[in-house]
Amino acid sequence: MNRQFDNRRAQHNRAFDRRQFLKFAGAAGAAGAGTLALGGCASTFGTQRENAVVFVSDGGEYQKAQRDFWLTPFQRLHPELRVTEDVPKSYARLKAMVGSENVLWDLMTATGDFGYGSDRDFLVDFTGRGLPLEQLMPDYTHESIVGHTMFSNVLAFRTDKFEGRKPEGWADFFDLDKFPGRRGLRNFPSGAVLEIALTADGVAPEDLYPLDFDRAFAKLDTIKDNTVFWTSGAQSAQLIADGEVSMTQVWNGRVYNLQKEGAPIEIQWNQHFIQADSLVVPRGANVEYAMELAKFCLSAENNAKLTEAIPYGPTNQESLKFINKAMIDHLPTSYLDIGINFDNEWLNAHRAEVDSRWQNWVRTA
């Protein structure tokens, strides 16, 4: 694949007006989880959009790490700009802003298949913008989506449950005789659950798509009555920390935090499902400022800095020399050879079908 972009990949919420947006931002900020102005600036950035760059992410410790290692240093380098934040990211809201030509976000994080199909119509391309695209992992670099951080859906297990035995992959996740106990899976159709079931049933990574729904759900049926379906990363971690499940699908960063607390939990990295958190720029944004911030985040040294706070790997291949060696074994980038990638183009094109089939299965007793 071309290291910059593969040309083959070029295939609601109501809009907030400016007053509504500022009202929303103020209320969220008062709650301690919303729009934040850096550098001592007021949060009413809507009145001077020509001097602002608005960054949108997922909130929590993740966005705090992005603030500490990316946004605050960038603000110091650009005192002429107001670097501000909003939360949470929303694909529907981004589309509504672009559709109403009232774009209040400049750089947003995106995960999964967003932007790989018709979503691209709402996004600005990254070509010719001065970003270090040639240094980035090509599998996570596309026309309007540039991966900045890698994380994984992994199999985590309790080391105190199986008399010293350790699962070797997703097939063992489904083996309730050899590895007894309840399981945890994400209640989200595009969150690797179907791919996990097919992998456990012997489907090779290169043959996962198009998804064989019947085969996947037949495999899931074998453990459905012994499975807790979680809806948040915090819930997935709590389930295995409390011993309510003996194994779970979980994001690797959640396991790292539990291990630091001394929990008897390990990761089986074999067949982990890799995802990239990406940067996107809405059409109608302050493109020049957004690209400057994106370039800062993706530079080799800065892209590595997020690993100091959270064990997610950089997408800049030159970043590895800047990573603290103590973190290396906790990063998905250390296990790429045994990882599996999603086909985000296929998932984007079949998003409605995947969701419909999943919801029908979940409702079935």
LOVEX-741531 format. One record per residue (C-alpha): residue number from 1; x, y, z. Coordinates in steps of 0.05 Angstrom, whole numbers, always signed. Layout:
REM residues N
LODREN   seq     east    north       up
LODREN   NUM        X        Y        Z
...
END
This chain:
REM residues 365
LODREN   seq     east    north       up
LODREN     1       +0       +0       +0
LODREN     2      +25      +71      -15
LODREN     3      +56      +98      +49
LODREN     4      +18     +163      +42
LODREN     5      -50     +141      +21
LODREN     6      -84      +84      -18
LODREN     7     -129     +117      -69
LODREN     8     -175      +57      -68
LODREN     9     -200      +80       -1
LODREN    10     -232     +142      -30
LODREN    11     -296     +113      -40
LODREN    12     -573     +257     +269
LODREN    13     -559     +297     +314
LODREN    14     -586     +367     +299
LODREN    15     -534     +421     +291
LODREN    16     -519     +468     +348
LODREN    17     -518     +541     +331
LODREN    18     -463     +582     +363
LODREN    19     -504     +604     +422
LODREN    20     -528     +534     +437
LODREN    21     -457     +507     +432
LODREN    22     -429     +559     +480
LODREN    23     -486     +545     +528
LODREN    24     -470     +471     +524
LODREN    25     -396     +483     +533
LODREN    26     -406     +527     +593
LODREN    27     -452     +476     +627
LODREN    28     -404     +420     +613
LODREN    29     -345     +459     +638
LODREN    30     -381     +475     +703
LODREN    31     -389     +400     +713
LODREN    32     -314     +390     +706
LODREN    33     -318     +348     +643
LODREN    34     -331     +395     +585
LODREN    35     -299     +450     +544
LODREN    36     -234     +474     +573
LODREN    37     -193     +534     +553
LODREN    38     -118     +529     +559
LODREN    39      -69     +585     +573
LODREN    40     -118     +623     +616
LODREN    41     -165     +639     +559
LODREN    42     -241     +641     +567
LODREN    43     -281     +583     +540
LODREN    44     -324     +628     +496
LODREN    45     -279     +614     +436
LODREN    46     -337     +619     +389
LODREN    47     -330     +695     +386
LODREN    48     -260     +692     +358
LODREN    49     -257     +628     +317
LODREN    50     -202     +656     +273
LODREN    51     -154     +653     +332
LODREN    52     -174     +585     +361
LODREN    53     -162     +511     +349
LODREN    54     -213     +466     +383
LODREN    55     -192     +394     +400
LODREN    56     -245     +341     +414
LODREN    57     -232     +273     +445
LODREN    58     -261     +222     +494
LODREN    59     -250     +257     +560
LODREN    60     -224     +224     +623
LODREN    61     -152     +204     +635
LODREN    62     -141     +194     +561
LODREN    63     -157     +266     +543
LODREN    64     -119     +290     +604
LODREN    65      -57     +255     +576
LODREN    66      -69     +287     +508
LODREN    67      -75     +354     +544
LODREN    68      -12     +345     +585
LODREN    69      +33     +320     +530
LODREN    70       +4     +352     +467
LODREN    71      -44     +410     +477
LODREN    72      -10     +448     +533
LODREN    73      +59     +445     +500
LODREN    74      +29     +465     +433
LODREN    75       -6     +524     +467
LODREN    76      +60     +548     +495
LODREN    77      +90     +547     +425
LODREN    78      +30     +585     +397
LODREN    79      +10     +640     +445
LODREN    80      -27     +674     +389
LODREN    81      -78     +618     +388
LODREN    82     -129     +594     +439
LODREN    83     -124     +519     +444
LODREN    84     -190     +495     +471
LODREN    85     -223     +428     +483
LODREN    86     -291     +397     +479
LODREN    87     -318     +329     +498
LODREN    88     -343     +279     +480
LODREN    89     -329     +267     +407
LODREN    90     -390     +253     +365
LODREN    91     -391     +231     +292
LODREN    92     -464     +251     +284
LODREN    93     -450     +319     +313
LODREN    94     -390     +330     +268
LODREN    95     -433     +313     +207
LODREN    96     -488     +360     +231
LODREN    97     -438     +417     +239
LODREN    98     -410     +407     +169
LODREN    99     -480     +400     +140
LODREN   100     -503     +465     +172
LODREN   101     -438     +501     +154
LODREN   102     -430     +518     +228
LODREN   103     -366     +480     +246
LODREN   104     -341     +491     +316
LODREN   105     -290     +435     +320
LODREN   106     -223     +434     +286
LODREN   107     -188     +369     +304
LODREN   108     -225     +308     +330
LODREN   109     -204     +238     +348
LODREN   110     -239     +180     +313
LODREN   111     -239     +105     +324
LODREN   112     -264      +46     +284
LODREN   113     -290      +52     +214
LODREN   114     -310     +125     +215
LODREN   115     -282     +161     +154
LODREN   116     -268     +101     +111
LODREN   117     -329     +107      +66
LODREN   118     -379     +163      +51
LODREN   119     -359     +195     +118
LODREN   120     -300     +222      +80
LODREN   121     -346     +274      +49
LODREN   122     -347     +309     +116
LODREN   123     -271     +309     +126
LODREN   124     -210     +346     +100
LODREN   125     -154     +307      +67
LODREN   126      -85     +306      +99
LODREN   127      -45     +305      +35
LODREN   128       +3     +363      +24
LODREN   129       -6     +390      +95
LODREN   130      +64     +381     +121
LODREN   131      +49     +322     +167
LODREN   132     +102     +267     +175
LODREN   133      +60     +218     +137
LODREN   134     +119     +178     +110
LODREN   135     +139     +161     +182
LODREN   136      +70     +135     +202
LODREN   137      +48      +62     +199
LODREN   138      +14      +57     +131
LODREN   139      -41      +10     +155
LODREN   140      -70      +67     +198
LODREN   141      -57     +125     +150
LODREN   142     -110     +143      +99
LODREN   143     -136     +203      +60
LODREN   144     -176     +236     +114
LODREN   145     -158     +193     +174
LODREN   146      -89     +193     +206
LODREN   147      -76     +145     +263
LODREN   148      -41     +176     +323
LODREN   149      -45     +122     +376
LODREN   150      -53      +46     +375
LODREN   151      -90       +4     +426
LODREN   152     -115      -68     +426
LODREN   153     -174     -111     +443
LODREN   154     -140     -166     +483
LODREN   155     -157     -229     +520
LODREN   156     -146     -217     +594
LODREN   157     -150     -274     +645
LODREN   158     -146     -286     +719
LODREN   159      -82     -322     +738
LODREN   160     -114     -350     +801
LODREN   161     -171     -387     +766
LODREN   162     -141     -442     +722
LODREN   163      -90     -478     +766
LODREN   164      -32     -448     +728
LODREN   165      -60     -460     +658
LODREN   166      -59     -402     +611
LODREN   167     -103     -391     +549
LODREN   168      -66     -390     +484
LODREN   169     -117     -352     +442
LODREN   170     -191     -339     +430
LODREN   171     -207     -414     +421
LODREN   172     -191     -423     +495
LODREN   173     -237     -364     +511
LODREN   174     -294     -408     +486
LODREN   175     -270     -471     +522
LODREN   176     -312     -471     +585
LODREN   177     -288     -541     +605
LODREN   178     -214     -528     +603
LODREN   179     -221     -456     +628
LODREN   180     -284     -452     +671
LODREN   181     -318     -388     +691
LODREN   182     -358     -331     +662
LODREN   183     -334     -290     +603
LODREN   184     -337     -216     +587
LODREN   185     -350     -188     +517
LODREN   186     -365     -119     +492
LODREN   187     -437     -104     +474
LODREN   188     -419      -69     +409
LODREN   189     -422     -102     +340
LODREN   190     -361      -66     +311
LODREN   191     -320      -76     +373
LODREN   192     -285     -141     +352
LODREN   193     -336     -190     +382
LODREN   194     -356     -221     +316
LODREN   195     -284     -225     +294
LODREN   196     -265     -257     +360
LODREN   197     -318     -311     +351
LODREN   198     -295     -326     +281
LODREN   199     -222     -329     +301
LODREN   200     -240     -376     +357
LODREN   201     -276     -419     +307
LODREN   202     -214     -426     +265
LODREN   203     -222     -371     +212
LODREN   204     -155     -343     +190
LODREN   205     -144     -268     +197
LODREN   206     -141     -258     +122
LODREN   207     -209     -293     +114
LODREN   208     -249     -256     +167
LODREN   209     -283     -210     +117
LODREN   210     -336     -210      +93
LODREN   211     -361     -231     +162
LODREN   212     -397     -297     +164
LODREN   213     -453     -276     +211
LODREN   214     -484     -344     +218
LODREN   215     -419     -377     +237
LODREN   216     -400     -321     +286
LODREN   217     -467     -322     +322
LODREN   218     -467     -398     +325
LODREN   219     -400     -395     +361
LODREN   220     -424     -340     +407
LODREN   221     -485     -382     +423
LODREN   222     -439     -433     +457
LODREN   223     -420     -384     +512
LODREN   224     -478     -334     +511
LODREN   225     -508     -360     +576
LODREN   226     -440     -353     +611
LODREN   227     -423     -284     +585
LODREN   228     -430     -214     +614
LODREN   229     -435     -162     +559
LODREN   230     -401      -98     +581
LODREN   231     -413      -28     +553
LODREN   232     -354      +12     +579
LODREN   233     -280       +3     +590
LODREN   234     -289      +15     +664
LODREN   235     -341      -40     +669
LODREN   236     -297      -90     +632
LODREN   237     -240      -77     +681
LODREN   238     -285      -81     +742
LODREN   239     -314     -148     +720
LODREN   240     -246     -183     +718
LODREN   241     -218     -144     +777
LODREN   242     -276     -169     +820
LODREN   243     -270     -240     +794
LODREN   244     -340     -238     +765
LODREN   245     -310     -263     +700
LODREN   246     -248     -307     +693
LODREN   247     -233     -280     +623
LODREN   248     -254     -219     +585
LODREN   249     -244     -180     +522
LODREN   250     -215     -114     +545
LODREN   251     -173      -56     +522
LODREN   252     -100      -67     +540
LODREN   253      -94       -1     +577
LODREN   254     -147      -23     +627
LODREN   255     -106      -86     +644
LODREN   256      -44      -45     +655
LODREN   257      -79       -3     +707
LODREN   258     -104      -65     +743
LODREN   259      -35      -97     +742
LODREN   260       -5      -35     +774
LODREN   261      -54      -45     +831
LODREN   262      -30     -117     +840
LODREN   263      -90     -153     +810
LODREN   264      -75     -226     +788
LODREN   265      -90     -212     +715
LODREN   266      -49     -224     +652
LODREN   267      -57     -209     +578
LODREN   268      -54     -262     +524
LODREN   269      -29     -220     +466
LODREN   270      -37     -275     +414
LODREN   271      -92     -255     +364
LODREN   272     -103     -186     +395
LODREN   273     -145     -140     +352
LODREN   274     -109      -75     +337
LODREN   275     -144       -9     +332
LODREN   276     -118      +61     +318
LODREN   277     -145     +123     +348
LODREN   278     -141     +174     +292
LODREN   279     -144     +248     +278
LODREN   280     -196     +278     +231
LODREN   281     -209     +350     +210
LODREN   282     -281     +369     +193
LODREN   283     -294     +407     +129
LODREN   284     -303     +480     +147
LODREN   285     -255     +476     +206
LODREN   286     -196     +522     +219
LODREN   287     -155     +476     +175
LODREN   288      -88     +511     +180
LODREN   289      -89     +510     +256
LODREN   290     -116     +440     +259
LODREN   291      -61     +414     +214
LODREN   292       -8     +450     +256
LODREN   293      -34     +416     +318
LODREN   294      -38     +348     +283
LODREN   295      +33     +356     +258
LODREN   296      +56     +370     +330
LODREN   297      +20     +308     +357
LODREN   298      +47     +263     +303
LODREN   299     +120     +284     +306
LODREN   300     +166     +227     +327
LODREN   301     +183     +254     +396
LODREN   302     +113     +280     +413
LODREN   303      +77     +219     +388
LODREN   304     +118     +177     +437
LODREN   305     +101     +220     +497
LODREN   306      +30     +194     +507
LODREN   307      +59     +127     +527
LODREN   308      +85     +160     +591
LODREN   309      +13     +163     +616
LODREN   310      -23     +106     +581
LODREN   311       +3      +42     +549
LODREN   312      -20      +56     +478
LODREN   313      +31      +54     +423
LODREN   314      +51     +110     +375
LODREN   315      +37     +105     +301
LODREN   316     +100     +143     +283
LODREN   317     +152      +89     +270
LODREN   318     +208     +137     +289
LODREN   319     +177     +145     +359
LODREN   320     +200      +79     +386
LODREN   321     +269     +106     +403
LODREN   322     +237     +157     +449
LODREN   323     +195     +108     +490
LODREN   324     +212      +91     +561
LODREN   325     +238      +19     +560
LODREN   326     +196       +2     +621
LODREN   327     +133      +12     +578
LODREN   328     +155      -28     +517
LODREN   329     +125      -95     +538
LODREN   330      +57      -62     +553
LODREN   331      +48      -31     +484
LODREN   332      +10      -63     +425
LODREN   333      +67      -41     +380
LODREN   334     +110      -95     +412
LODREN   335      +62     -149     +388
LODREN   336      +44     -129     +317
LODREN   337      +67     -195     +289
LODREN   338      +13     -233     +327
LODREN   339      -42     -181     +320
LODREN   340     -102     -177     +274
LODREN   341     -127     -116     +237
LODREN   342     -199      -97     +223
LODREN   343     -223      -86     +152
LODREN   344     -251      -17     +166
LODREN   345     -272       -6      +93
LODREN   346     -316      -67      +95
LODREN   347     -343      -50     +164
LODREN   348     -359      +21     +142
LODREN   349     -397       -4      +80
LODREN   350     -436      -54     +121
LODREN   351     -445      -15     +186
LODREN   352     -521      -18     +186
LODREN   353     -523      -93     +171
LODREN   354     -472     -109     +225
LODREN   355     -511      -69     +276
LODREN   356     -578      -99     +256
LODREN   357     -553     -170     +259
LODREN   358     -521     -158     +327
LODREN   359     -583     -126     +358
LODREN   360     -626     -183     +333
LODREN   361     -579     -234     +365
LODREN   362     -574     -197     +431
LODREN   363     -650     -195     +437
LODREN   364     -656     -269     +425
LODREN   365     -662     -308     +490
END
